[in-house]
């Protein structure tokens, strides 16, 4: 019987492979998870099936992954003859019984990034149809490494995590072909759609109410069978949006940008009947040419079910516009809207002047063409690296993500407990991995000027950076202080010798939560300052208005997600006494956040409060499939994600964060020019604008959770952000002697 079961399982997989254009020769590594008794594994996998046990089902044997955060690993036999990584990309095929509405995460070992060294490959399951199936996961060679030591030495491994219980029969590694890659993408997207529909039943639907009546429709729109319209990128176009009267028609679109800058525009269509619409954009021509497809890109905006109301763990959902997808024809249902996002990246050597072109929306009955006028301004934006702009990341990220963050204006990084202490000959030094050293060098090369090293979350208050465990010295004792100071002195030595960004010490997160944690933070602060006084110490004040007065003199950088006015006032009071501190706002940027508040919190709001920088939560800190906001225990904390086709996709919130960064860069550029030219009148006008900016309102969720969730400030009218930037540009052009 066991031999018969094994034969039937292999035959079933070979039939599936044949349907995808693969024969047996396409199988590189075959791992019988359910039958083999000697398959090395860890975690909470249940025992393999045997005759007479409840886990036996028909002709199959399998092991059950129990779901939840079980972090269950399984060894996969290496298929390449030599070297750390295989020479080519592959596809991982998992045969399993789909009993999960919440998909299971599958990750492949590389030793860096992801979940304890396992970057995510994809998800399996989600249909909950109890069918046996083989699901394919595209696996780049960059996400495969041999284990260098231990009982798995020379092999690779996979990690299964989160989701709901599933039975796993077999794991195979296949040669990647065009057919099997296409099938992997099709399967994954179909499973995601099924999972979202299943999970919607577990959440409450809160339909959005559209405030604008349709009213009269012009004869031109009636002929087209749709209403073309334009809307600021700070405002959303929902599937149920109806254009306001002033937005309707293919009106001229005007924008401005500096060389090197990205500038977005948004157009949309409201369908009067079911129809297909194709969007196309021309080159923008003027003193030079901005090429469509190279300098000017168009994406359609994908709307999907997202958590709504109640913060990160909300149990209700609403359909929201989120992801930028490659341009393709879109089919609209009657009385629905679809938006397109046009991004112009002005080359650094573009000549100033007016560039013209058009964006056209075409349906069967005709086309609507929006004229575009983009003015390339005669100056460039300052990098303004004295203003910190950073993200909180779960772990190290790939070079592609480093470049992505830099392209969105980030110049500051965070590292989560990845530099470890070692006790050597009675002295505490850094136990540095080559991968961590390489990562920090790459950050510096990409333009990152500072990196905050977190010694852990607030539960690490008794063991910052793992140093108490490594040295057996309790926090607050003289031995701990001696070792902690040595540790940070060695970090700063490596920074200088290896070409890292400036390393900033954050002993652990959120010490203001209790008096005991505050005491431990102060012990770390004093230890660092005693040995290496030039090292900056970073403290997360959250939204506690008292923190800046109690701890302000014993922290070099204050990170605050609320109580901004109190921190601003205390910073200015200390400065008048000759003590200068840095104040960073702490906000959010993730796919679920709306573009208007995201931009406001990244740019004009921090400037209003005289903040020296902004960090956001969070980059690549997801609860499950980042394109399925309902499948984890909280919403997905990231504004960008890699989809099943292996490509990175950006959210509206991510593009809005870059706009906020550029708002601040316009301000800093204007301030520099005004000081150089001794234009006190311009400085006075900027100060008046800075004071006039409304500070917004802290979200209700942030207030009720004491700054633990949804910590951003809402802006009443996001369209004012464009007007404020235009005012700053007018001041710059006036100082340069250029007509507006």
WOQUI-V253098 format. One record per residue. N is the residue number from 0. RES is the residue in one small letter. PHI is phi as a letter, one per 20 degrees, with the letter a starting at -180 (999 if undefined). Layout:
n: (N | N)
res: (RES | RES)
phi: (PHI | PHI)
This chain:
n: (0 | 1 | 2 | 3 | 4 | 5 | 6 | 7 | 8 | 9 | 10 | 11 | 12 | 13 | 14 | 15 | 16 | 17 | 18 | 19 | 20 | 21 | 22 | 23 | 24 | 25 | 26 | 27 | 28 | 29 | 30 | 31 | 32 | 33 | 34 | 35 | 36 | 37 | 38 | 39 | 40 | 41 | 42 | 43 | 44 | 45 | 46 | 47 | 48 | 49 | 50 | 51 | 52 | 53 | 54 | 55 | 56 | 57 | 58 | 59 | 60 | 61 | 62 | 63 | 64 | 65 | 66 | 67 | 68 | 69 | 70 | 71 | 72 | 73 | 74 | 75 | 76 | 77 | 78 | 79 | 80 | 81 | 82 | 83 | 84 | 85 | 86 | 87 | 88 | 89 | 90 | 91 | 92 | 93 | 94 | 95 | 96 | 97 | 98 | 99 | 100 | 101 | 102 | 103 | 104 | 105 | 106 | 107 | 108 | 109 | 110 | 111 | 112 | 113 | 114 | 115 | 116 | 117 | 118 | 119 | 120 | 121 | 122 | 123 | 124 | 125 | 126 | 127 | 128 | 129 | 130 | 131 | 132 | 133 | 134 | 135 | 136 | 137 | 138 | 139 | 140 | 141 | 142 | 143 | 144 | 145 | 146 | 147 | 148 | 149 | 150 | 151 | 152 | 153 | 154 | 155 | 156 | 157 | 158 | 159 | 160 | 161 | 162 | 163 | 164 | 165 | 166 | 167 | 168 | 169 | 170 | 171 | 172 | 173 | 174 | 175 | 176 | 177 | 178 | 179 | 180 | 181 | 182 | 183 | 184 | 185 | 186 | 187 | 188 | 189 | 190 | 191 | 192 | 193 | 194 | 195 | 196 | 197 | 198 | 199 | 200 | 201 | 202 | 203 | 204 | 205 | 206 | 207 | 208 | 209 | 210 | 211 | 212 | 213 | 214 | 215 | 216 | 217 | 218 | 219 | 220 | 221 | 222 | 223 | 224 | 225 | 226 | 227 | 228 | 229 | 230 | 231 | 232 | 233 | 234 | 235 | 236 | 237 | 238 | 239 | 240 | 241 | 242 | 243 | 244 | 245 | 246 | 247 | 248 | 249 | 250 | 251 | 252 | 253 | 254 | 255 | 256 | 257 | 258 | 259 | 260 | 261 | 262 | 263 | 264 | 265 | 266 | 267 | 268 | 269 | 270 | 271 | 272 | 273 | 274 | 275 | 276 | 277 | 278 | 279 | 280 | 281 | 282 | 283 | 284 | 285 | 286 | 287 | 288 | 289 | 290 | 291 | 292 | 293 | 294 | 295 | 296 | 297 | 298 | 299 | 300 | 301 | 302 | 303 | 304 | 305 | 306 | 307 | 308 | 309 | 310 | 311 | 312 | 313 | 314 | 315 | 316 | 317 | 318 | 319 | 320 | 321 | 322 | 323 | 324 | 325 | 326 | 327 | 328 | 329 | 330 | 331 | 332 | 333 | 334 | 335 | 336 | 337 | 338 | 339 | 340 | 341 | 342 | 343 | 344 | 345 | 346 | 347 | 348 | 349 | 350 | 351 | 352 | 353 | 354 | 355 | 356 | 357 | 358 | 359 | 360 | 361 | 362 | 363 | 364 | 365 | 366 | 367 | 368 | 369 | 370 | 371 | 372 | 373 | 374 | 375 | 376 | 377 | 378 | 379 | 380 | 381 | 382 | 383 | 384 | 385 | 386 | 387 | 388 | 389 | 390 | 391 | 392 | 393 | 394 | 395 | 396 | 397 | 398 | 399 | 400 | 401 | 402 | 403 | 404 | 405 | 406 | 407 | 408 | 409 | 410 | 411 | 412 | 413 | 414 | 415 | 416 | 417 | 418 | 419 | 420 | 421 | 422 | 423 | 424 | 425 | 426 | 427 | 428 | 429 | 430 | 431 | 432 | 433 | 434 | 435 | 436 | 437 | 438 | 439 | 440 | 441 | 442 | 443 | 444 | 445 | 446 | 447 | 448 | 449 | 450 | 451 | 452 | 453 | 454 | 455 | 456 | 457 | 458 | 459 | 460 | 461 | 462 | 463 | 464 | 465 | 466 | 467 | 468 | 469 | 470 | 471 | 472 | 473 | 474 | 475 | 476 | 477 | 478 | 479 | 480 | 481 | 482 | 483 | 484 | 485 | 486 | 487 | 488 | 489 | 490 | 491 | 492 | 493 | 494 | 495 | 496 | 497 | 498 | 499 | 500 | 501 | 502 | 503 | 504 | 505 | 506 | 507 | 508 | 509 | 510 | 511 | 512 | 513 | 514 | 515 | 516 | 517 | 518 | 519 | 520 | 521 | 522 | 523 | 524 | 525 | 526 | 527 | 528 | 529 | 530 | 531 | 532 | 533 | 534 | 535 | 536 | 537 | 538 | 539 | 540 | 541 | 542 | 543 | 544 | 545 | 546 | 547 | 548 | 549 | 550 | 551 | 552 | 553 | 554 | 555 | 556 | 557 | 558 | 559 | 560 | 561 | 562 | 563 | 564 | 565 | 566 | 567 | 568 | 569 | 570 | 571 | 572 | 573 | 574 | 575 | 576 | 577 | 578 | 579 | 580 | 581 | 582 | 583 | 584 | 585 | 586 | 587 | 588 | 589 | 590 | 591 | 592 | 593 | 594 | 595 | 596 | 597 | 598 | 599 | 600 | 601 | 602 | 603 | 604 | 605 | 606 | 607 | 608 | 609 | 610 | 611 | 612 | 613 | 614 | 615 | 616 | 617 | 618 | 619 | 620 | 621 | 622 | 623 | 624 | 625 | 626 | 627 | 628 | 629 | 630 | 631 | 632 | 633 | 634 | 635 | 636 | 637 | 638 | 639 | 640 | 641 | 642 | 643 | 644 | 645 | 646 | 647 | 648 | 649 | 650 | 651 | 652 | 653 | 654 | 655 | 656 | 657 | 658 | 659 | 660 | 661 | 662 | 663 | 664 | 665 | 666 | 667 | 668 | 669 | 670 | 671 | 672 | 673 | 674 | 675 | 676 | 677 | 678 | 679 | 680 | 681 | 682 | 683 | 684 | 685 | 686 | 687 | 688 | 689 | 690 | 691 | 692 | 693 | 694 | 695 | 696 | 697 | 698 | 699 | 700 | 701 | 702 | 703 | 704 | 705 | 706 | 707 | 708 | 709 | 710 | 711 | 712 | 713 | 714 | 715 | 716 | 717 | 718 | 719 | 720 | 721 | 722 | 723 | 724 | 725 | 726 | 727 | 728 | 729 | 730 | 731 | 732 | 733 | 734 | 735 | 736 | 737 | 738 | 739)
res: (x | x | x | x | x | x | x | x | x | x | x | x | x | x | x | x | x | x | x | x | x | x | x | x | x | x | x | x | x | x | x | x | x | x | x | x | x | x | x | x | x | x | x | x | x | x | x | x | x | x | x | x | x | x | x | x | x | x | x | x | x | x | x | x | x | x | x | x | x | x | x | x | x | x | x | x | x | x | x | x | x | x | x | x | x | x | x | x | x | x | x | x | x | x | x | x | x | x | x | x | x | x | x | x | x | x | x | x | x | x | x | x | x | x | x | x | x | x | x | x | x | x | x | x | x | x | x | x | x | x | x | x | x | x | x | x | x | x | x | x | x | x | x | x | x | x | x | x | x | x | x | x | x | x | x | x | x | x | x | x | x | x | x | x | x | x | x | x | x | x | x | x | x | x | x | x | x | x | x | x | x | x | x | x | x | x | x | x | x | x | x | x | x | x | x | x | x | x | x | x | x | x | x | x | x | x | x | x | x | x | x | x | x | x | x | x | x | x | x | x | x | x | x | x | x | x | x | x | x | x | x | x | x | x | x | x | x | x | x | x | x | x | x | x | x | x | x | x | x | x | x | x | x | x | x | x | x | x | x | x | x | x | x | x | x | x | x | x | x | x | x | x | x | x | x | x | x | x | x | x | x | x | x | x | x | x | x | x | x | x | x | x | x | x | x | x | x | x | x | x | x | x | x | x | x | x | x | x | x | x | x | x | x | x | x | x | x | x | x | x | x | x | x | x | x | x | x | x | x | x | x | x | x | x | x | x | x | x | x | x | x | x | x | x | x | x | x | x | x | x | x | x | x | x | x | x | x | x | x | x | x | x | x | x | x | x | x | x | x | x | x | x | x | x | x | x | x | x | x | x | x | x | x | x | x | x | x | x | x | x | x | x | x | x | x | x | x | x | x | x | x | x | x | x | x | x | x | x | x | x | x | x | x | x | x | x | x | x | x | x | x | x | x | x | x | x | x | x | x | x | x | x | x | x | x | x | x | x | x | x | x | x | x | x | x | x | x | x | x | x | x | x | x | x | x | x | x | x | x | x | x | x | x | x | x | x | x | x | x | x | x | x | x | x | x | x | x | x | x | x | x | x | x | x | x | x | x | x | x | x | x | x | x | x | x | x | x | x | x | x | x | x | x | x | x | x | x | x | x | x | x | x | x | x | x | x | x | x | x | x | x | x | x | x | x | x | x | x | x | x | x | x | x | x | x | x | x | x | x | x | x | x | x | x | x | x | x | x | x | x | x | x | x | x | x | x | x | x | x | x | x | x | x | x | x | x | x | x | x | x | x | x | x | x | x | x | x | x | x | x | x | x | x | x | x | x | x | x | x | x | x | x | x | x | x | x | x | x | x | x | x | x | x | x | x | x | x | x | x | x | x | x | x | x | x | x | x | x | x | x | x | x | x | x | x | x | x | x | x | x | x | x | x | x | x | x | x | x | x | x | x | x | x | x | x | x | x | x | x | x | x | x | x | x | x | x | x | x | x | x | x | x | x | x | x | x | x | x | x | x | x | x | x | x | x | x | x | x | x | x | x | x | x | x | x | x | x | x | x | x | x | x | x | x | x | x | x | x | x | x | x | x | x | x | x | x | x | x | x | x | x | x | x | x | x | x | x | x | x | x | x | x | x | x | x | x | x | x | x | x | x | x | x | x | x | x | x | x | x | x)
phi: (999 | g | f | f | f | f | f | f | f | f | f | f | f | f | f | f | f | f | f | e | n | d | d | f | f | e | e | e | b | d | c | e | f | f | e | f | e | d | f | f | b | c | o | d | g | e | f | f | f | b | g | n | e | f | e | e | c | m | e | d | d | a | d | e | e | e | n | m | e | e | l | e | d | b | f | c | f | f | d | d | f | b | n | f | c | f | f | c | f | c | c | e | d | d | e | b | d | e | d | d | e | e | f | e | e | c | c | d | f | c | n | b | m | m | e | l | n | d | f | f | e | r | c | c | n | p | e | l | e | m | e | f | b | d | d | d | c | f | c | f | g | f | d | c | b | f | f | f | b | m | f | d | g | n | d | d | b | d | c | d | b | m | m | d | g | b | e | d | e | b | c | c | d | d | f | e | d | g | f | f | f | f | f | f | f | f | g | f | f | f | f | f | g | f | f | f | f | f | f | g | f | e | d | e | e | d | f | e | e | e | e | e | f | f | m | f | d | f | f | f | f | f | f | f | m | b | d | f | b | c | b | g | f | e | c | e | d | e | g | e | f | d | f | f | g | f | e | f | n | e | e | f | d | d | b | b | a | e | g | n | e | e | c | e | c | c | c | b | c | d | e | e | b | f | b | d | c | d | d | b | c | e | f | d | d | a | f | b | c | e | f | f | n | d | e | c | d | c | c | e | e | e | d | b | f | c | g | b | m | n | n | f | d | g | d | c | c | b | f | c | f | c | d | e | d | g | f | a | g | c | e | d | e | g | m | c | d | c | d | c | d | d | d | d | d | f | g | f | d | f | f | f | p | e | d | c | a | b | d | d | d | c | c | f | e | q | c | d | d | e | f | d | c | d | e | e | f | e | b | d | f | f | f | l | f | f | e | f | c | b | c | e | d | f | a | f | c | f | g | f | f | g | f | f | f | f | f | d | n | f | c | c | c | c | c | d | l | d | d | d | e | c | e | c | l | m | c | e | c | e | e | e | e | g | f | f | f | f | f | f | f | f | g | f | f | e | o | f | d | b | b | e | e | e | e | p | f | f | f | e | g | e | b | g | l | m | f | f | f | f | d | m | d | f | g | n | e | g | f | f | g | f | f | f | f | f | g | f | f | f | f | f | f | f | g | f | f | d | m | e | f | g | e | d | e | d | g | a | f | l | f | f | f | b | f | f | f | f | f | f | g | f | f | f | g | f | f | f | f | f | e | c | f | f | f | f | d | d | c | e | e | l | d | e | f | e | f | f | e | e | d | g | f | d | b | e | c | d | d | c | d | a | l | f | f | f | f | f | f | f | g | f | f | f | f | f | e | n | d | d | c | d | c | d | e | c | c | c | b | b | g | f | f | e | f | f | f | f | f | g | f | e | c | f | f | g | f | g | e | l | f | e | r | b | d | c | d | b | d | l | d | d | e | a | f | f | e | c | f | d | e | d | e | b | f | e | e | a | e | b | b | e | e | f | e | n | d | e | c | d | e | g | f | f | f | f | f | f | f | f | g | f | g | f | f | f | f | f | f | f | f | f | f | f | f | f | e | l | e | f | f | f | g | f | f | f | f | f | f | g | f | f | f | f | f | m | c | f | f | f | f | f | f | f | e | l | m | e | b | l | e | b | d | e | d | f | c | f | f | f | f | f | f | f | f | f | f | f | f | f | f | f | f | f | f | e | m | d | f | f)
